[in-house]
């Protein structure tokens, strides 16, 4: 497999994982809004695991680069990293929104 193909494959793996993370976080916020806090927390746990997998894939690529392997620039990798950063922000916000909805439910 060529270097470009490796980067493309890794990028697609990252994008697949990170899309699942984002979708899970969005669903967690909807569940929390509906009052289903326990379900929201389960979705956040699943999203955290998915984000961890994405981070492992990304770290492997960085390790290969650090060990001297040439990693070609690929727009797909830039997109994957951008989506990864967005998912992290969404995950953090989702955790806060679930917490806030839990507090609101206790006040009602």
C-alpha positions, 0 to 999 in steps of 0.5 A: 500500500502506498503512503498516500493510500495509508493516509487515505485509509487512516483518514477515512477510519477517523472520519467514520469514528468521529461521525459516530461520536458527533451523532451520539452526542447530538442524540444525547442532547436530544435525550437529555432535553426529553428528560431521559438523562440516563439514556443521555449519559449512556450515549455520552459514554459510547461517544467517549469510547468512539472518540478514544478510538479515533484518537488512537488511530490518529496517534498511530499516524503521528507515531509513524511520522515521529519515527521517520516515516514520511506522511504525505499531505492529504486534504482528507486527513486535514478534513478528518482532523478538523472533524475530530476537533469539532467532535471534541467540542460537541462532546464537551458541550453535550456533557454540559447540556446533559448536566444542565438538563439534569439540574433543571429536571431536579428543579421542576 
